[in-house]
Amino acid sequence: RDVIIIGGGHNGLVSAAYLARRGLDVCVLERRHLVGGAAVTEEMVPGFKFSRASYLAGLLRPQIIEDLQLAKYGFKYLPRDPSSFTPTHTDGPLGGKYLMLGSDGQKNWESIAQFSRKDADAYEKYEEFLGQVREVVTPLLDGPPPNPFEGGYHEKMATMRQASKLLSAAFRNRQVLVPFYELLTAPASHILDRWFESEILKATLATDAVIGAMAAPSQAGSAYVLLHHVMGEAAGKKGVWAYVEGGMGSISNAIAQSAQVHLRAPG
């Protein structure tokens, strides 16, 4: 074997698939009866299959989907729309109204305006701000952080190209660089209190700062996770998260099949 990868999670499988594409003989070792790690689909109740750990996709880079031809092996996004639904108690002060957010800007405005017209007007600007910050970060997603002091000539030239993209994105969105720093370090509650007044909207958006983070919205650094959740991209749309047909295990199975095809291909 040229390479042995210990652990058949989706990251290990992606590594195996790319190495196999380069003609290397790869072996993936996985202790469980199926591959995928946190991205698995299992029959937890007789006759019913579930995404057992991760349940949404959006951070799988489009280049990987294209390079490994995952659609050919059964991978299919099902965009999540609406993206959130927050009910209120019928006997409470809000009288059973609910907040629903999705891809339709006008419907978002109408839903938020039930609770605060000021927040309804601010929400579009809030999404625009996060979108600008996303554009600053995006050049860093498909490669290691730029380091001009490592590697040979070709590596340094690649680093310079990446740094150029990063600086260009930062210049285009320079007006958000100071708030961007605050977004990386502040509590999510601090950011949301500045933008909005209605508790139901702040509570809904705060879920993006705590899911999977093991932190409270009042904890320093939790605001970064607000950005993390707009980094999603699914079916060619930025800021979108999606379910996967067949559950999250379909991603891992598609990656594994892509790797196996290249391993079987003649050299």
N, C-alpha and C positions, 0 to 999 in steps of 0.2 A: 504493500500500500504506500502511496505517496503521502497521504494525509489521513489522520484519524481525528474525528471530531467527537468529543465527549459531551453528550447531551443533544437530543433531537428536538429541542424547542424550535420555534420559527426562525430565530436568529441563526442557530446552528444549521438549519436546513437551507437558509439563504446562502450561507457561506459554502455549504456543500455544493449547491447548485452552480454557483459561480466558478468554484474550483473545477467542477466536472466539465463546465463549458470550456475551460482552458485545457482540457485533456488530461487532468490529473486523476489518478485512481483514488477515490475517496471512500472512507468507511465512517458511518455515523453510528455511535453507540448510544442506545437509549434504554434505561432500566424498565420503563413501563411497556405495556403491551401495545401502545400506539404512540405516534410521534406528534409533536405540536407544543409540548410544554403547557403554557397558559392558554394557547390557542387550540383548543380541542373541542370536539363535539362528542358527547357520550350519552348513552341510554341510562339515565339515572332513575327513571320510573319505567316499568315495563311498557314498551310501545311508544315511549316519548323520549326524544333526544334533545339535549340542551347544550348551549355553550357554557361549559362548566366554570370557566374563570373569566377571561376577557370576553366581552359581549358586544363591543363595537369596534369598527375599524375606521381608520382615517390617517394614521401615521405611516402606513406602508407606502413607501415612496413610489410614485408613478413610474420612475425609471426601472425599478425592480419588477413591477407588474409587466412592463413592456419587454424587458430583457429576457425574463424567464417565461414569457408567453403564458401567463397564469390563466387567462380567459380560456385558452385552448384546453386546459385541464380542469375546467369546471368552476373557476373562480368568478363570482358575480356579485357586485355591490347592490344593495337595496337601500338607497339613501333614506335617512331618517327625517321624515317631514310629516307632521310637526316634530320639532326637536325637544320640546318640553311642554308639560301640562301640569299646572299647579291649581288644584281645587281649593275652595274654602268651605267651611262648615255652613250648612243652610241656616243654622240658628245663630251664627256668629255675626259680628258687626258688618261683614261684607256680604251677608245674605246669600251665600252660595255662588257668588260670582267665581269665575275661574280665569286664570291667565294661561294663554296658549301662544307659544312662539314657534315660528317656522321660517320658511324661505320667502314668504310674501310680506314685503315691507309694509304695505297698507294694512293688512290684517294684523300685523304686529302692533302698529300704531293704534288701531282701534281697540285691541285687547288691552294694551297698557293704559290707554286713555280712560278706561273704566275706573282706574285707581289714581291716575295722575296724568293730566295732559302735559305737564312739564316733563315728566319722565318719558312720555311718548315721543316728545320732540327730541329729547336728549339721547334716546336709545340709538337712533340712526348714527348720530355723531360718535357715540361710544363704540359701535361696531366699526365705524370708519377708522377710528383711532387704533383699535386692535389690529385692523387689517394693515395699516401702515407699519405698525411694529412687526407684524408677520413678514412683511416684505423685507425688512432689515435683517431678520433672522434667517430667512429661507436660503440664502447662499451658503450658509454653514451646514445645511442638513445633509448634503450629498457627498461629504468628504471630511477628512480630519481637519481640525482647526489649523489655520495657516501658521506655518513655522518656517521662516526663511533661513534658519540656521541648521536645518537637517536635510539630509539627502544629497544626491548628486545634481548635475545640471538640469536634467529633465524634471526631477522632483521639485527643484526650486522654481523652475519656470511654471509648473502647474500651481505651485503655491502662490506665485505672483498673480496668475490669472484669477485664482480664487479670491485673493485679497482685493484685486481690482473690482470684482463683482460686488464684494462686501462693501467696499468704500463707495461705490456708485450707488448702491441701494441706500446706504446711510445718508449720502448727500441728498438724494431725491426726497428722503423722508426726515431731513434734519430737524424739522420742527417738533418731532416726537422723541428726539433722543434723550432729553432730560426726563420727560415723563416715563420713557422706556426704562431708565435706570430705577425710577421709583417702583415701576411695575415689577422689577426683578427682586426688590428688597422689602417692599411694604406689605402689611397685612391686606388681604383682599377686602376686609370690611372697610378699611381706610379709603381704598379706591372707590368702592361702590357707594359709600356715604357721600363722597364728593360728587359723584355723577347723578345719584338718584335720591328720591325722598320716600317712595312707597316701599313698605316692608316686603310686600309679596314679590315685587320685582327683584329687590336686593337678595331675598332668600332664594329665589329661583336661580339667579346668576351665581350666587355663592356656592351652589352645589358644584359648579365647574371648578371651584377652587379647593374642594375637599375630597372629591371622588378619587379614591386610590392614593391620596396624599398623606393619610394618617395625621392630619393637622386641622386645627380650627381656623375659620376665616379670620379670626383675630390674631393669628400667629404671624409673626414677621416672615416674609418670604412666600406666604400662601398666594399672594397676588400673581406670582409667576404662573401658577397653574391656570389662571384665567387665560393667559396667553397660550399656554400649552393646548388648551381646548379649541382655540381658533386656528391652530396649526394643522388641523385635520384637512384632508383633501380626498374626496371620493368622487368617482365617476366624472372626473375633469372639473369639479367645482371646488373652489377653495373655501375653507372654513366649514366644510360639511363633513359630518361623520355618518357612517352607514352600518346597517346590519349586513350580514353575508348570507347568501342563499345556502342553506345546508348547515348553518352555524359556523362558528369561527374555525372549527376543524377543517372546513373546506379550504381555507387559506393554506394551512399546513400541508394538507393532502396534495394540493395543487403544486406547491413548491417541491414536495418530495417527488412527485411524478416528473416534474421538469428535470430534477437532478438525475433521476433514474434513467430517463431517456438519453441524457448526454453520457451517462456512464456506460450505457449499452451501445452507444453509437461507435462505429469503427473509427480508429484513430487516423 
